[in-house]
Amino acid sequence: MLAAFWVVHHRHFYYLNSVDTPVLWLNIIILIFVVLVPFTTNVSGDYSNVQIAVILFHLNLLILGLLFFVQWQYIVRHPSFAGTIPKEHTHKQVVA
C-alpha cells in the first residue's frame, strides 16, 4: 500500500520544475498521514472488533486520497512551476 502512495507521489512531482510553499506544505501533510498508515493498520488489526479502530484506518486512507487529490489539482492549476502536463493526465493522474 505504501508503494502505491509513493508511485502517486512520484507521478505528481514528475511534472514539476520547481515547487512553492503550498506544494511543500501539502507534501509535508501527506507524509504525516503516510507515516500514520502502519500505526492505523496495526490498531485496526489488533482491535478489529472495535469499530473506531477500523474507522481510524479508513479515515487515514481517505484523508491521504483527498490530500493527493488536492495536491494534484493545485499542480494542474498552477502551470507556472509545472512543466507541460499532457491533457489526458490532468484527469487520469488523480486516479492512478
N, C-alpha and C positions, 0 to 999 in steps of 0.2 A: 504494500500500500504506500509506503513512504517513497518507493521508487517512482510510482505514478505521480506523486506530487513533485518530485524532482524533474520528471520529464516535462510537466506543465510549466514549471518554473523556467526550465531551460528554453522552452519554446517561446515564452514571453520575452525573455531577455535576449533572444537571438536577434530580434529586430531593433534593439536599442543601440544607438550610437553614444548616448550619454544618458544620465539619469538626473532627476531633480529631487527635491526634498520629499514631495508626496510619494514618489515611487519608492524612495528609500524607507520611509515610514511604513508604507503598505507592506514592503518586503519584510521589515522587522516584525510587524504584527503577524504576518503569515508564518514566519519562522517560530514565533512564540507558540502558535497553535500546532505547528508541525511537531515541536518538541513535546507537546502535551499528548500526542497520539499514543505513544507507548503507555503512558500513565493511564489514560482513559480506557485503553484496550485492556490493561491489566485489571483495573477496577471493574470494568464490565464483565470480564471473565471470572473474576473471583466472587463477584456478587451478582451473578446473572439473575437471581431471584428477586433482587431489589431493583425496582423499576427506575429509580433515579440514577442508578449506576449505568444502566443501559442507555437512558436518555442522555446522560452526560457524554458518553462516547459518540452517539449520533449527533448531538448538538455540536461537538467539536468538529466532526466531519462536515456538517452543514456550514458552520462558520468558515471553515477552510475553503469550501467551494465558493461561498459568497465573496470571500476576500480575493480569491483568484479571479473571479468574475469582475469585481470592481477594479482590480489592478489591470486586467486586460482592456476593459473599457477606457480606463484612463490613458493607457498607452495608445490605443487606437484614436482617441480624441485629441491627442497632443502630438501631432506629427513633427513638431519642431525638434524633438530629441530622438524620435524613432526613424529608422530607415524606411525604405519603401516596403509597405506591408501589402502583399497581394490581396485583392478584394475578396477572394474566396476564403482567405484566412481570417478575415475580420469577424466571421460568424462561426466557422468550424473550429477555430483555435480554442475557443472558450470551452467547447465540449470535449475536446481531445484529451 
